[in-house]
Amino acid sequence: MTVEGRPLEDEELIERAQRGEVMPYEELVRRYQDVAVRTAYVISPDGDAEDAAQEAFVKAYAALGRFRTGSPFRPWLLRIVANEARNRRRSAGRRAGLALRVAEDRRPDDAAPSPESAVLASERRAILLAALNGLRDDDREVISARYFLELSEGETAEALGIPRGTVKSRLSRALERLRVQLGSNEPGGIHV
């Protein structure tokens, strides 16, 4: 959605959606669909991330009247997504294991890695995912939010519903536990 060739800011879209316009909210959904699904997947990888994200968008739309004007939309939305994914995970009665697809460390325009490099990268991802699966839910969530979803500390705090200082301390402890899981003190271990 654009006005005179420029995309509308989130704040403008929210104000229009709060007045009952549907198209501005559809634009917000388009902007944040991918990160919402990834967030739901991080919280509940065994569940249906797309359904959790979709339900979160419905709940966010219903709660737009309570949205604080001037606040950033993305962390507010991701908190709703995270809560929905947690609720679905809990109601299913299963402990979520992390099965993130960690993107390769190359950009699309880079040359393809050699077969040996691709195998090594795949093995490293498998080791990392197995180690992350061994962590507690709150450790996985904070690591995933900061490094896989690339949220800032403030956005992570908002999305997970914890104080910003808690993000720093929880992340530090979670990374230390991940190092232990990975056995990074051993020769050939993955270093975090």
Residue, then its C-alpha position, 0 to 999 in steps of 0.5 A: m500500500t503506497v501513497e504518492g509512491r512511498p510505502l505507508e509506515d506501520e503507524e499509518l496502516i495501524e491508524r487506518a485499520q483501527r478506523g475499520e479499514v481492512m486493506p491496511y491491516e492486510e498490508l501489515v499481514r503481508r509485511y509480517q507473515d514470514v517473521a510471524v510464521r518463523t516465530a511460531y515455528v521457533i516456539s512450537p516446531d512440532g505444531d502448525a506454525e502457519d495456523a498459530a501465526q494466522e490465529a495470532f493475526v486474527k487476535a492482533y486485529a481484534a486487539l488493535g484498539r488496545f495497541r499503544t499508538g507510537s509503539p512498534f508493531r512488530p514486537w507487539l505482534l510477535r508477542i501475540v504470535a509467541n503466546e499463541a504458539r505456546n498455548r498451542r504447544r501446551s494444549a497439545g501436551r508435547r514438549a517442543g523440539l527445535a527443528l529450525r532450518v538454519a540458513e546457509d552462511r552464504r548469500p544467493d549471489d555467492a558461488a555454490p559451496s563445494p560438495e565437501s563444504a556443503v556436507l560439512a555445513s549440513e553436519r554442523r547444522a545438524i549438530l547445532l540443531a541437536a544441541l538446541n533441541g537439548l536446551r530448555d524451552d526458554d533457552r531455545e526461545v531467546i537464542s532463536a529470537r536473537y540469532f535466527l529471527e534477528l530480533s533486537e534485544g528490545e524486540t526479543a524482550e517484547a516478543l517473549g514478554i520479559p524485561r530487556g535485562t532478562v534477555k541479556s542474562r538469559l541469553s548469556r546463560a543459554l549460550e553457555r548451556l549451548r556451548v556445553q551441549l556442543g562440547s565446544n571445548e573438545p577439538g573439532g567442536i562447534h564454537v558459539 
